[in-house]
Amino acid sequence: MSTAPAGGGEPEPPRGGARPAPGYTLRPIPRERRPVLDRLASAHRRHQVHALVELDVDEAAARLAAAEPHVSWTGFVVASLARAVAEHPDVNVRRAGGRVLAFDHVDIGATVERPSAGRAVLDVVTVRDADRSTPAEITDLLHAVKVGPGADHRPRGAMRAILALPGPLRRAAIRVAGTRPGVAASFGPAIGVTSIGMFSRSWGWAVPLAPLTVIVTVGGVAERAVVRDGRVVARRMLPLTLSFDHALVDGAPAARFTETLRRTIETASVLA
């Protein structure tokens, strides 16, 4: 019996027959992605606390618009964060087994979106001695990574062998290696900055999952109604999410650090 419709056209596939191809392809997780997955897995074991703050950046926005040479919002925030960390070195730490490793320099890790092989990928750049760098210098560094070929993150030596292990063994080996201070220090900065502006220009907060002692997530600047001197006025506001590893940073030091960062950003003191 024919399955062609009465009006002609192509016959329908027989009921119960072979189904069409599923419409997807499979590919392995890239090898270079494995360290990211391992760091996210380690972040699950951290006791993170988050502070959602909203900063008045009217003065900062005016100064940034007039800054010469050019300073980006991310460069400004990284510079301000570095100054706050320099004032509160007790947050610039990392666990190394049962000990606390305190860094002598203020290095900040920042995520940057850059093109690679026809698609956008996230890269991480380390801003070394960020508290001694100007906001313009940090802006130039971030821009160079954004438009350049990117850093070479290929593992070498023992880490290359570790990354070849199956997932559970690999993560266990990294945990054990991280108890050694020299290895723990090589994992990168304890302080990081990421921006949801890379994904959306909308205003808002984001709660990250990151294996860092302190990470600042930067939202988009937007005009909001606030009360100043008893009047409701429109001000440009910047939402920040500050995430702390509570195993290393208690509430009182975190609050003092947050207040210093707020004051540094709202007064735009790094642009003076």
N, C-alpha and C positions, 0 to 999 in steps of 0.2 A: 504494500500500500504506500503510495507516495506521501511524503511529508511536506510537499510544496504547498504554500498558502494558496487559497482560491484566486487571489488577484495576481498570481505569478510571483516572480522574484526568486531569491536564493532559498533552497530548502533549509528548514531548521535542522540542527544536529539531532540525531536520534536520542530519545530518552534512554538514560542508562549507558550511553556510549562514552568514549574517551573524553576527558575534560581537556580544555585548552591548557597551554603552558601557564605556570603559576604567576608569571609576570614579575619576577624578582631574580636577583643574582646574589651569590654569596662570595664574600671575600674575607680573608683572615684579618684580624685586628693588626694594624701596622705594628711592627716591632718597636718603633720609636714611641708608640703610645703606651707601652707597658709600664714605664716608670710613672706616667701620669696615673694609671689605674692603681699602681701600688701605693702612691702617695694618697690617693683618695681613700683607699682601704685603711691606711693608717690613720686618716683623719676621723674615721668612725669611732676610734678608740679614745679620742680626745674629749675632754670635758669643756666644751666651748660655752662661753656666755657672750651675749650680744647686747650692744647698746645702740639704739636707733636715735640719732640726733639730727637736728635740723638747724643749719647755720645761716645767719644773715650775711650774704656775700655781696651786698650792694656796693660797699667800698672796694672790695676785691675786684668786682666786675669792672668798675670804672678804671681802676689802676691797670688791670689786664688789657683793657681796650687801648690804653695810652702807652703801654710798655714798649720800649725799644731797647734791645731787639725783642721779637715776638716771644710771648710766653703762653703756652697752652694751659688749659684748666688742669690737665693731668700733671704737667710739669710743676704748676703752682702747688697742687695738693701734695705731690711727692716731696717737694722742697719744704713745705710747712710741716709735713709729717716727720721728716728727718730732724728738723729743729726740735720738735716735741720729744722725739726719742732721745736726742742728745741731752735734754733736760731731765729725762726719766730713764736712765740706763737700766733700771731694774726690769723693764719690759723687753730689753734687747737680749733675750736669753733663749736657750734651748735645752731640753733634757738630753743627757748622755748617760743612759742607764739610770743609776741611782744618784747621779750628780747633775748639777746645773751648770751649763756652759754659758759664760757671759762674754759677749763679743766686745772687742775693743773699738771697733769701727762701726759706724752707722751705715750699713748697706741696706738698700731697699729693693725688693723684687717687684717688678711691675709687668702686668700682662699687656701685650700689644697685638693687635690684629694686623696681619700683613698678607699680601697675595702670595700664593705658592701653587705652581702647576695649575693655574686657572681657577683656583678656589681660595677662599679666605681661611687662614689658619691662625691659631693663637700661638704666640711665642712669648717667652719670658726673658726680660732683660734685667740684669742686675745693675743698679745705679750704685756704684761704689763711692764711699765717703760722701753720701748724699747731703749730709749736714754742712759740708764744706763747698758744695757746688751751688751755683746760682740757679734760679728757676729757668733762665734762658739756656744754660748749659744742659740741664736735665731735659728740657724740651727738645733741644737739638739731638740728644742721644736717643730719645724715644722715637723721634721722627726718622732718624737714620735706620733704626731697626724696622720701623714700619714699612719703609720703601726699599730697604736693602735686601740682600739675600738671606738674612737671618743668621743667628748664631749656630754653630756646629754643636749639637747636643748628643752626638753619637757616643755611646759608652766606650770606655777604654779600660784596659787592664783587667783587674779583678771584677769590676762592675760589669764588664762585657760578659764574663763567664757567669756571673750571678743572674743576669737578665735572660740567659739561655735556659735557666731552670724552669720547671713547671711552676705555675702561679703560687700555690701554697708554700713550696720550698723556697721560691724566690723571695716572697714577702718575709718568711721566717729568717732567711739569711740577711736581708736588709735590716730587720729589727735587731738581730744580734750584732751586726756590724755597727749599727747606730749607737750602741752602748760605748763605743770607743770615741773619746773626744775628738781625735783627729778626723775620724770618718764623719761624725755628727756635724762638725764644722764645715765639712765639704758639701753638705746637702744644700747649701745656699743660705740666703738671709733668713733671719727669724721674723722679719717684718715684710709685709707685702701690701700692694695696692692693686685693686682691679676695678674696672668701671663697667657698669651696666649700660653706659652710653655706647659701648661697642655693639650692643645688640638692639638698643632702643633709645630714642631720644626723649622718651617720656620720663616724667618725674616719678621718683619712688625709691624704695629700699629693696635690698636683696640680702638674704641670709646665706652666706657662702658655706661650703664644706671645704676646708683647706687645712693642710697639716702645718700651719704656721702658728707662732706664738701670738702675733697680732696681725690681723689683716683688716684693711680699710676698703670697704666697697663704696664706690662713688656713684651717686645717682645723677640725674640731670638737673640743671638749674632751671627754676621756674618761678614766675611771680606768684606770690601767695599773700593772702590777707593776714596781717599780723597787727598786734597792738603795740604802738610806740607812743609814749607820753600821753596815754589815755585815749589815743585816737586809733582807729582802724585804718591802716595804710597798706599799700602794695609794696612789697619788698622782694628782691630776688633771693630765693632760698635754695640752699644746697643740702640734700639729704645724704647722710653718711651712715653706714653700718659699721660699727667697730666690734670686731670679734676677738675675744681673748681666750687663750688656753688657761682655764681656771686652775690647772695643776701647777702653773707657774706664776700666774698673776692673780692676786686677790682683788676683791671689790674696791677697797680704798685706793690702792695704787692705780687701778684701772680708772677710777673716777677722777683722780688728780691728773692722770695723763690725758684723759678726755677733755678736761677743762683747759689744759694747756694747749691742746690742739685746737679747740674751739677759739680760744683767744688769738692764737697765731693766724688762723685762717680769717677770722672776722676783721682783724686789724690789718691784714695783708702785710704783716711786718717783714716778710721775706722779700717784698718788692720795694722796700724803702731804699 
